[in-house]
């Protein structure tokens, strides 16, 4: 494997890592929003039980 191929391989790995990082961040923010909504909804549910 030549140097150019190795550089291209490393660049592809770095791009995939950035994509995975972005997806992970999106999942964390989505889950945090869900938890916040549940926290707001729980008092309402308890008033009707």
N, CA and C atoms as a LAMMPS dump frame, in Angstrom:
ITEM: TIMESTEP
0
ITEM: NUMBER OF ATOMS
147
ITEM: BOX BOUNDS ff ff ff
-5.0000000000000000e+02 5.0000000000000000e+02
-5.0000000000000000e+02 5.0000000000000000e+02
-5.0000000000000000e+02 5.0000000000000000e+02
ITEM: ATOMS id mol type element x y z
1 1 1 N 0.861 -1.186 0
2 1 2 C 0 0 0
3 1 3 C 0.894 1.232 0
4 2 1 N 0.607 2.117 -0.924
5 2 2 C 1.403 3.326 -1.023
6 2 3 C 0.973 4.381 -0.023
7 3 1 N 1.745 5.42 0.036
8 3 2 C 1.477 6.509 0.976
9 3 3 C 0.151 7.192 0.653
10 4 1 N -0.115 7.411 -0.64
11 4 2 C -1.35 8.091 -1.041
12 4 3 C -2.569 7.272 -0.615
13 5 1 N -2.511 5.965 -0.824
14 5 2 C -3.629 5.102 -0.428
15 5 3 C -3.832 5.117 1.088
16 6 1 N -2.732 5.116 1.823
17 6 2 C -2.815 5.143 3.285
18 6 3 C -3.438 6.462 3.759
19 7 1 N -3.053 7.58 3.138
20 7 2 C -3.624 8.882 3.5
21 7 3 C -5.12 8.891 3.219
22 8 1 N -5.51 8.363 2.053
23 8 2 C -6.937 8.307 1.705
24 8 3 C -7.713 7.442 2.692
25 9 1 N -7.112 6.331 3.124
26 9 2 C -7.752 5.45 4.103
27 9 3 C -7.945 6.174 5.439
28 10 1 N -6.914 6.89 5.877
29 10 2 C -7.004 7.63 7.14
30 10 3 C -8.044 8.74 7.038
31 11 1 N -8.091 9.438 5.9
32 11 2 C -9.097 10.487 5.708
33 11 3 C -10.509 9.909 5.75
34 12 1 N -10.699 8.74 5.149
35 12 2 C -12.016 8.088 5.166
36 12 3 C -12.4 7.701 6.596
37 13 1 N -11.445 7.192 7.356
38 13 2 C -11.706 6.842 8.759
39 13 3 C -12.076 8.074 9.571
40 14 1 N -11.363 9.169 9.337
41 14 2 C -11.647 10.413 10.071
42 14 3 C -13.033 10.94 9.717
43 15 1 N -13.409 10.85 8.453
44 15 2 C -14.74 11.298 8.043
45 15 3 C -15.819 10.452 8.713
46 16 1 N -15.597 9.142 8.781
47 16 2 C -16.571 8.258 9.432
48 16 3 C -16.66 8.559 10.925
49 17 1 N -15.536 8.86 11.554
50 17 2 C -15.542 9.198 12.968
51 17 3 C -16.33 10.485 13.22
52 18 1 N -16.182 11.469 12.335
53 18 2 C -16.929 12.723 12.483
54 18 3 C -18.421 12.472 12.33
55 19 1 N -18.783 11.611 11.381
56 19 2 C -20.19 11.271 11.168
57 19 3 C -20.755 10.571 12.401
58 20 1 N -20.009 9.611 12.937
59 20 2 C -20.46 8.889 14.13
60 20 3 C -20.613 9.841 15.314
61 21 1 N -19.688 10.782 15.442
62 21 2 C -19.746 11.756 16.531
63 21 3 C -20.994 12.624 16.41
64 22 1 N -21.307 13.054 15.183
65 22 2 C -22.493 13.882 14.956
66 22 3 C -23.769 13.107 15.264
67 23 1 N -23.826 11.851 14.858
68 23 2 C -25.005 11.025 15.122
69 23 3 C -25.154 10.795 16.622
70 24 1 N -24.05 10.523 17.302
71 24 2 C -24.096 10.327 18.748
72 24 3 C -24.591 11.567 19.468
73 25 1 N -24.129 12.722 19.028
74 25 2 C -24.562 13.979 19.629
75 25 3 C -26.059 14.19 19.412
76 26 1 N -26.54 13.891 18.204
77 26 2 C -27.966 14.024 17.911
78 26 3 C -28.801 13.105 18.796
79 27 1 N -28.35 11.883 18.984
80 27 2 C -29.083 10.93 19.831
81 27 3 C -29.135 11.432 21.265
82 28 1 N -28.021 11.93 21.771
83 28 2 C -27.977 12.431 23.152
84 28 3 C -28.923 13.611 23.33
85 29 1 N -28.918 14.553 22.378
86 29 2 C -29.793 15.724 22.489
87 29 3 C -31.268 15.331 22.375
88 30 1 N -31.566 14.378 21.499
89 30 2 C -32.945 13.911 21.347
90 30 3 C -33.417 13.238 22.624
91 31 1 N -32.583 12.406 23.216
92 31 2 C -32.95 11.731 24.456
93 31 3 C -33.134 12.739 25.59
94 32 1 N -32.271 13.744 25.642
95 32 2 C -32.397 14.767 26.68
96 32 3 C -33.707 15.531 26.527
97 33 1 N -34.099 15.819 25.294
98 33 2 C -35.38 16.493 25.06
99 33 3 C -36.54 15.606 25.495
100 34 1 N -36.454 14.324 25.208
101 34 2 C -37.488 13.376 25.611
102 34 3 C -37.609 13.332 27.132
103 35 1 N -36.487 13.267 27.812
104 35 2 C -36.5 13.229 29.28
105 35 3 C -37.127 14.502 29.838
106 36 1 N -36.821 15.642 29.236
107 36 2 C -37.395 16.905 29.696
108 36 3 C -38.907 16.909 29.501
109 37 1 N -39.385 16.391 28.389
110 37 2 C -40.833 16.323 28.154
111 37 3 C -41.52 15.388 29.148
112 38 1 N -40.896 14.259 29.423
113 38 2 C -41.465 13.322 30.403
114 38 3 C -41.509 13.972 31.778
115 39 1 N -40.454 14.694 32.124
116 39 2 C -40.415 15.365 33.422
117 39 3 C -41.534 16.401 33.538
118 40 1 N -41.868 17.067 32.433
119 40 2 C -42.954 18.042 32.466
120 40 3 C -44.319 17.351 32.498
121 41 1 N -44.419 16.169 31.879
122 41 2 C -45.704 15.483 31.786
123 41 3 C -46.059 14.72 33.061
124 42 1 N -45.088 14.272 33.821
125 42 2 C -45.373 13.462 35.011
126 42 3 C -46.283 14.167 36.013
127 43 1 N -46.052 15.41 36.363
128 43 2 C -46.97 16.055 37.306
129 43 3 C -48.401 16.114 36.784
130 44 1 N -48.565 16.304 35.488
131 44 2 C -49.906 16.316 34.922
132 44 3 C -50.566 14.951 35.033
133 45 1 N -49.797 13.892 34.805
134 45 2 C -50.356 12.548 34.908
135 45 3 C -50.786 12.243 36.337
136 46 1 N -49.993 12.67 37.305
137 46 2 C -50.324 12.382 38.704
138 46 3 C -51.591 13.136 39.147
139 47 1 N -51.883 14.262 38.547
140 47 2 C -53.084 14.999 38.945
141 47 3 C -54.346 14.291 38.476
142 48 1 N -54.239 13.48 37.415
143 48 2 C -55.407 12.777 36.896
144 48 3 C -55.529 11.347 37.384
145 49 1 N -54.587 10.88 38.18
146 49 2 C -54.653 9.5 38.686
147 49 3 C -55.462 9.403 39.954
